[in-house]
Amino acid sequence: MTLVRQAAGHPGGDTNSPDLLARLLTLGRPLVMGVLNVTPDSFSDGGYFFDPAAALSQARRMVADGADILDIGAESTRPYGGVVAVPSAEEIGRLARVLPAAVGLGVPVSIDTMKASVAEWALAAGAVVVNDVWGLQRDSELARVVAQRAVPVIITHNREAADPSIDIMTDIAAFFSRSLDIAACAGIARQKIVLDPGIGFGKTAEQSITAIARIGELKSFGLPLLVGASRKRFIDKVSPAPPDQRLGGSIAAHVLAVLGGAAIIRTHDVPETVQALRVAAAIRNAL
């Protein structure tokens, strides 16, 4: 998807529509997915939104600021290690305090989880997209849940550990091919799939930079591409700063990702990202 001139605004309509992804992707502009971590240990926001009232207030702000989708997660998927796994019941308990209310805010809600049981609960509670940071390769039942509910799924590239010796684009392509085979076997319609190169997940800083620079190579899959470079550690490698001071680097990465073919941007900083993409579009369209 290229940067094009388009009036801002939410997609409106029924967020439970079976053609949700297709409808969102025909808006003629990159979509902005707002990140809402209802965890006490997120790398990016330090658990600021673990409190349900704070989480819902943030969700309302992101919608007002132009988020097209809310992505809610209740287990840290911190790509740099040091995370303790959360039992499914606890993950659902955290979500139960926030997700049902967020569903009523007027934009589609995505559930950020790698567990089939959590995804199943969230979809029953009103979520309409599944975002799996392990690309359907960690929980063998997750593909079945997605297929049965006929919802869009975001397949993210991941690795157990970074390996600086590999060609990361070759690895991403092979991973996606395996995930797409899993999806096809489960009966997930191909038009409901989004691919995410997984910036920061199982990658060195240099490999994350490469994945953004060469994102256009992934268009060969013929599927929408999502990039979530928001506050990631590779920014610190280029220009040292703590996570909450990486806005400039996040925006630079996201604008270049869109120019390379990304259709969806996942960010913690919704208003600044919306503004950056609109200004980039205006300048590009003036050429």
Secondary structure as UniProt FT lines:
FT   TURN            15..16
FT   TURN            18..19
FT   HELIX           20..25
FT   STRAND          31..37
FT   TURN            43..49
FT   HELIX           52..64
FT   TURN            65..66
FT   STRAND          69..73
FT   TURN            79..80
FT   HELIX           88..96
FT   TURN            97..98
FT   HELIX           99..103
FT   TURN            104..105
FT   STRAND          109..112
FT   HELIX           116..124
FT   TURN            125..126
FT   STRAND          129..132
FT   TURN            133..136
FT   TURN            140..141
FT   HELIX           142..149
FT   STRAND          153..156
FT   TURN            164..165
FT   HELIX           168..186
FT   HELIX           190..192
FT   STRAND          193..196
FT   TURN            199..202
FT   HELIX           205..213
FT   HELIX           215..221
FT   STRAND          225..227
FT   TURN            230..231
FT   HELIX           233..238
FT   HELIX           243..245
FT   HELIX           247..260
FT   STRAND          264..267
FT   HELIX           270..285
//
